[in-house]
């Protein structure tokens, strides 16, 4: 089976693909290397650590509340829904 049979349109305003090179990589399903992924994540982490301490604290609080409320929501659903599959 040939992947080149379907011709796709150039990137539109939807999604995160913004250049023709990125579009080509998606079409060819080019995998980036682990070292590129690692470096990208490392740089983003370094940028996050440059944020003020108060911003990090608010982010941590929001994440904690989000996780806590998700457990509460799951518990409420399990308590209120019938035990049938």
NUKE-391853 format. One line per field, with one value per atom (N, C-alpha, C, O): residue number from 1; chain; x, y, z. Coordinates in steps of 0.001 Angstrom, whole numbers, always signed. Atoms other than C-alpha are relative to their C-alpha. Layout:
! NUKE-391853
pakol [NUM|...]
lumfi [A|...]
xx [X|...]
yy [Y|...]
zz [Z|...]
***
This chain:
! NUKE-391853
pakol [1|1|1|1|2|2|2|2|3|3|3|3|4|4|4|4|5|5|5|5|6|6|6|6|7|7|7|7|8|8|8|8|9|9|9|9|10|10|10|10|11|11|11|11|12|12|12|12|13|13|13|13|14|14|14|14|15|15|15|15|16|16|16|16|17|17|17|17|18|18|18|18|19|19|19|19|20|20|20|20|21|21|21|21|22|22|22|22|23|23|23|23|24|24|24|24|25|25|25|25|26|26|26|26|27|27|27|27|28|28|28|28|29|29|29|29|30|30|30|30|31|31|31|31|32|32|32|32|33|33|33|33|34|34|34|34|35|35|35|35|36|36|36|36|37|37|37|37|38|38|38|38|39|39|39|39|40|40|40|40|41|41|41|41|42|42|42|42|43|43|43|43|44|44|44|44|45|45|45|45|46|46|46|46|47|47|47|47|48|48|48|48|49|49|49|49|50|50|50|50|51|51|51|51|52|52|52|52|53|53|53|53|54|54|54|54|55|55|55|55|56|56|56|56|57|57|57|57|58|58|58|58|59|59|59|59|60|60|60|60|61|61|61|61|62|62|62|62|63|63|63|63|64|64|64|64|65|65|65|65|66|66|66|66|67|67|67|67|68|68|68|68|69|69|69|69|70|70|70|70|71|71|71|71|72|72|72|72|73|73|73|73|74|74|74|74|75|75|75|75|76|76|76|76|77|77|77|77|78|78|78|78|79|79|79|79|80|80|80|80|81|81|81|81|82|82|82|82|83|83|83|83|84|84|84|84|85|85|85|85]
lumfi [A|A|A|A|A|A|A|A|A|A|A|A|A|A|A|A|A|A|A|A|A|A|A|A|A|A|A|A|A|A|A|A|A|A|A|A|A|A|A|A|A|A|A|A|A|A|A|A|A|A|A|A|A|A|A|A|A|A|A|A|A|A|A|A|A|A|A|A|A|A|A|A|A|A|A|A|A|A|A|A|A|A|A|A|A|A|A|A|A|A|A|A|A|A|A|A|A|A|A|A|A|A|A|A|A|A|A|A|A|A|A|A|A|A|A|A|A|A|A|A|A|A|A|A|A|A|A|A|A|A|A|A|A|A|A|A|A|A|A|A|A|A|A|A|A|A|A|A|A|A|A|A|A|A|A|A|A|A|A|A|A|A|A|A|A|A|A|A|A|A|A|A|A|A|A|A|A|A|A|A|A|A|A|A|A|A|A|A|A|A|A|A|A|A|A|A|A|A|A|A|A|A|A|A|A|A|A|A|A|A|A|A|A|A|A|A|A|A|A|A|A|A|A|A|A|A|A|A|A|A|A|A|A|A|A|A|A|A|A|A|A|A|A|A|A|A|A|A|A|A|A|A|A|A|A|A|A|A|A|A|A|A|A|A|A|A|A|A|A|A|A|A|A|A|A|A|A|A|A|A|A|A|A|A|A|A|A|A|A|A|A|A|A|A|A|A|A|A|A|A|A|A|A|A|A|A|A|A|A|A|A|A|A|A|A|A|A|A|A|A|A|A|A|A|A|A|A|A|A|A|A|A|A|A|A|A|A|A|A|A]
xx [+847|+0|+891|+1859|-808|+1379|-644|-1819|+515|+979|-133|-835|-9|+1491|-1234|-1345|+1158|-1835|-943|-1550|+911|-3820|+741|+1753|-611|-2973|-751|-1967|+666|-3686|+176|+1082|-51|-4366|+1127|+1569|-993|-1776|-582|-1800|+485|-1988|-998|-806|+1002|-5056|+190|+1201|-98|-5718|-202|-1|+257|-6571|+1273|+2157|-1117|-4097|+1234|+1193|-1234|-526|+1036|+2131|-940|+1142|-47|-1111|+6|+2267|+884|+785|-868|+4868|-144|-614|+54|+5078|+955|+683|-947|+8100|-652|-513|+704|+6031|-1073|-1250|+1029|+3217|+620|+49|-698|+5686|+415|+296|-388|+6979|-1197|-1081|+1210|+3430|-409|-735|+380|+2659|+932|+489|-974|+5859|+121|+803|-46|+5364|+1439|+1857|-1390|+8919|+43|-571|-138|+9826|+1226|+2292|-1151|+12036|+720|+124|-804|+14815|-276|-803|+195|+14713|+790|+344|-802|+17480|-667|-507|+726|+15344|-1155|-1384|+1104|+12368|+538|-28|-594|+14591|+410|+111|-474|+16151|-1164|-1101|+1183|+12759|-622|-940|+602|+11362|+913|+435|-951|+14541|-68|-75|+65|+14359|-1287|-1275|+1267|+10682|+35|-502|-150|+11498|+834|+505|-849|+14267|-784|-651|+811|+11862|-1009|-1243|+972|+9285|+664|+59|-701|+11889|+379|+709|-293|+12520|-1201|-1078|+1192|+8962|+139|+872|-39|+8445|-568|-1399|+444|+7895|-1510|-2145|+1448|+4366|-768|-1801|+659|+3438|+77|-885|-136|+4806|-916|-1492|+871|+2879|-1458|-2176|+1375|-399|-232|-1296|+110|+254|-103|-896|+50|+905|-1344|-1905|+1307|-2261|-1100|-1954|+1007|-4341|+85|-943|-165|-2886|-506|-1177|+455|-3530|-1511|-2113|+1459|-7115|-645|-1652|+533|-7717|+44|-931|-118|-6432|-959|-1610|+887|-8364|-1457|-2172|+1385|-11649|-302|-1439|+250|-11212|-279|-1113|+274|-11065|-1380|-2091|+1316|-14142|-1082|-2084|+975|-16003|-134|-1244|+49|-15068|-753|-1573|+681|-16236|-1502|-2302|+1426|-19547|-677|-1792|+573|-20129|-151|-1173|+88|-19358|-1092|-1733|+1037|-21705|-1406|-2341|+1328|-24590|-428|-1623|+363|-24422|-273|+298|+260|-25824|+1228|+2138|-1151|-23431|-15|+695|+85|-24296|+1025|+1355|-1002|-21761|-575|+151]
yy [-1177|+0|+1238|+1316|-1204|+3369|+1149|+1452|-1118|+6272|+1261|+2181|-1209|+8825|+123|+1086|-27|+8018|+1153|+1730|-1053|+10565|+1323|+1462|-1329|+14177|+877|+1029|-837|+16466|+1472|+1867|-1443|+20175|+595|-18|-671|+22621|+299|+290|-229|+23411|+1140|+2197|-1043|+25357|+634|+391|-652|+27446|-956|-571|+954|+24295|-759|-938|+824|+22272|+820|+2048|-653|+23026|+39|+562|+17|+22514|+1361|+1815|-1346|+25884|+175|+1199|-147|+25246|-1204|-2268|+1107|+23126|-1128|-2299|+1019|+21337|-892|-2115|+775|+20294|-867|-2023|+762|+19216|-1210|-2300|+1095|+17094|-1077|-2269|+965|+15476|-815|-2016|+709|+14603|-998|-2147|+892|+13156|-1195|-2318|+1085|+11119|-776|-1799|+607|+10229|-158|-1219|-28|+11180|+74|+948|+1|+10334|+827|+694|-750|+12751|-866|-1748|+816|+11327|+289|+1343|-146|+10801|+1172|+1841|-1120|+13347|+1336|+2272|-1234|+16033|+183|+1286|-65|+15208|+384|+1243|-290|+15246|+1467|+2130|-1389|+18601|+989|+2016|-864|+20146|+77|+1163|+34|+19042|+672|+1377|-625|+20129|+1510|+2199|-1463|+23622|+580|+1637|-480|+23982|+1|+909|+46|+22922|+1157|+1760|-1132|+25516|+1311|+2164|-1217|+28195|+96|+1182|-9|+27176|+379|+1064|-318|+27434|+1473|+1955|-1430|+31058|+830|+2035|-721|+31970|+410|-226|-417|+33850|-1100|-1905|+1019|+31716|+53|-986|-108|+33055|-650|-1281|+633|+31924|-1517|-2217|+1446|+28455|-497|-1579|+389|+28348|-52|-991|+7|+29286|-1169|-1788|+1145|+26678|-1312|-2186|+1200|+24034|-133|-1226|+18|+24990|-415|-1239|+335|+24809|-1476|-2135|+1415|+21402|-896|-1897|+793|+20069|-2|-1049|-74|+21298|-794|-1470|+743|+19845|-1499|-2207|+1433|+16435|-404|-1445|+321|+16527|-64|-994|-13|+17459|-1129|-1597|+1135|+14751|-1268|-2081|+1153|+12154|+108|-891|-217|+13665|-283|-930|+230|+13627|-1490|-1988|+1441|+9986|-702|-1583|+609|+9052|+268|-629|-326|+10868|-808|-1298|+788|+9134|-1468|-2091|+1396|+5727|-208|-1259|+108|+6391|+132|-505|-287|+7627|-891|-1074|+823|+5362|-1438|-1908|+1390|+1832|-880|-504|+896|-1117|-870|-1875|+793|-2437|+495|+1681|-414|-2450|+844|+1254]
zz [+0|+0|+0|+757|+151|-971|+764|+559|-789|+1454|-824|-406|+813|-1327|-890|-1648|+875|-3017|+331|-571|-413|-1002|+37|+724|+41|-1743|+987|+877|-991|+1192|-343|-1078|+206|+1206|+827|+1799|-831|+2495|+1370|+1545|-1352|+6183|+67|-534|-180|+7175|+1369|+2028|-1293|+10270|+1164|+2317|-1067|+12223|+359|-479|-419|+14245|+334|+407|-412|+15192|-1106|-896|+1119|+11805|-679|-1101|+544|+10475|-1236|-1911|+1167|+7761|-919|-514|+955|+4663|+396|+133|-457|+6150|+1052|+1015|-1016|+9157|-634|-250|+706|+6852|-694|-664|+676|+4865|+1000|+719|-1017|+8054|+474|+715|-405|+9066|-1079|-781|+1093|+5655|-109|-351|+103|+5623|+1310|+1376|-1329|+9294|+479|+942|-418|+10062|+1532|+2145|-1455|+13636|+379|-223|-484|+15486|+1026|+1643|-893|+17570|+1470|+1828|-1437|+21318|+550|+1482|-494|+21789|-280|+504|+314|+20102|+986|+1481|-961|+22329|+1375|+2051|-1305|+25419|+102|+1095|-30|+24539|+18|+694|+18|+23805|+1382|+1867|-1330|+27148|+1018|+1907|-924|+28970|-91|+930|+183|+27473|+562|+1193|-548|+28352|+1518|+2152|-1451|+31912|+524|+1545|-397|+32123|-62|+816|+118|+30910|+1140|+1671|-1093|+33522|+1314|+2137|-1237|+36279|+90|+1174|-1|+35262|+430|+645|-439|+36257|+1453|+2211|-1410|+39516|+911|+489|-958|+42628|+215|+399|-205|+43029|-1150|-930|+1146|+39519|+102|-213|-187|+40253|+1109|+999|-1107|+43536|-444|-100|+499|+41834|-950|-938|+912|+39156|+775|+425|-827|+41808|+703|+776|-658|+43683|-981|-652|+1007|+40502|-386|-543|+351|+39613|+1123|+869|-1138|+43103|+126|+363|-63|+43138|-1123|-916|+1138|+39706|+253|-1|-297|+40754|+1115|+1031|-1112|+44017|-417|-45|+433|+42398|-980|-1041|+898|+39756|+804|+407|-858|+42557|+637|+745|-587|+44200|-1041|-734|+1068|+40878|-296|-480|+241|+40293|+1128|+868|-1138|+43791|-51|+218|+97|+43303|-1104|-925|+1092|+39974|+402|+115|-421|+41455|+1035|+1056|-1032|+44371|-581|-96|+538|+42224|-1171|-1403|+1151|+39172|+432|+1416|-360|+39234|-235|-973|+85|+39548|-1252|-1298|+1223|+36082|-1013|-1042|+1012|+33219|-1101|-2007]
***
